C-alpha cells in the first residue's frame, strides 16, 4: 500500500501512538471527566498527527508563487 511522505516520519508515528494511548486512558474515565477535560485532551492529541499530515502537503510551487518572484 502507498504511504504518504508524512506517514513515514518518526514524529508522525509517535504522535499516532501517543493519541492512541491517550484514548485508552480517557475512555476509562468517569462521564464528567471524559465530557470536560477528556474531550479536550483527546482532540488535542488527535490534532498533532493531523497537523503533521496537513503540513506535509504545504510547500507546492503554487503556494509560493507570490513569495518567490
N, C-alpha and C positions, 0 to 999 in steps of 0.2 A: 504494500500500500504506500502511496506517495505521502511523504511528510513535508509540511511547510518548513521553511528555514527556522522559524521560531520554535517549532516542536523539537528540534534537535539541540536547542540551547539548554545547558545545565540549569540555568536560573529559572527557565520556564518550567522544567520538570520538577524542580524543587518547590516552586510556587504551587503547582498542582498537588504535590504530596502534602504540603502544608494545608492547603484548602481542604483536602480530604480528611486530614487529622482533626481540623477544627470542626468540620461537620460531624465527625464521630463523637467528639466531646460534647458539642452543643445539643445534639439530638437527645442526649440523656438528661438534660436539664429539665427542671420543672417548668410548667407552662409560662409563668410570668417572666422568668429569667430568659427563656427562649424568645418570648414575644418582644422583649425590650432590648436588652444587650445582645442576646444571641443573634437576632436578625442582622444587627449592625456588624457584628464580628464576622459572620458568615459572608455577608455582602462584600465587606472589605477584603476578606481573604480571596474570594472568588474574583474580585476585580483585578487583582495583581496579575494573574495569568492573562486575563482579557486585555489588560493594558499592554502587556508584552506583545501579545499577538497583534493588537492594533498598531503598535509602534513599529512592528517589523514590516508592515506594508507601507510605511512612510518612506519618503526619500525618492520617489519616482521623478523622472525628468519633468513631468507636468507640474508637480508640486513646487519645484524650484525654478520654474521658468521666469518668475518675476524677480527672484533673488539674484540670479546669475544672468547678467545682460552683456 
